[in-house]
Amino acid sequence: MAPVEESPETFFARFQAYAVQAYLFPEPWGSPLLEALVEGTIVYAFDRGAPPAPAGPARILLHGVVAEAKPLEGAPFLERRKDRYRLGGEAVPLGEGFYLLKAPLPVVVYAEVPLPARAEVLLHPPLMLFRE
């Protein structure tokens, strides 16, 4: 698989229109995972920003790489299964294999194959968090 980003800063700049407001909880000492409250949902994501992560309000972008995809047969959803996320929603093409997946939270995903207009995906771990 080809790299999907040049740097965290350029990735955030490219997709910043899809960033959302979140509340970042204090970073656990020595952990690269952040706990974030985003639109009423808690997510755990790999921090792609420069350390240390700020605690409190922040503008963030969630990103994942699609491992499996199929047409969505129900309402949009987001669920965590151990170290992976499964989510479903409207898939808006952004070009070059990227989509905005409008699940309960907006997530920019990369897929090596085209996604259906309404997609359910399983992401490779980890979910990544880019911050301004």
Salt bridges, closest charged atoms under 4 A:
GLU5 OE2 - ARG48 NH2 2.83
ASP47 OD1 - ARG131 NE 2.89
GLU79 OE2 - ARG81 NH2 2.81
GLU96 OE1 - ARG14 NH2 3.23
GLU120 OE2 - LYS70 NZ 3.92
GLU120 OE2 - ARG86 NH1 3.24
GLU132 OE2 - ARG59 NH1 2.78
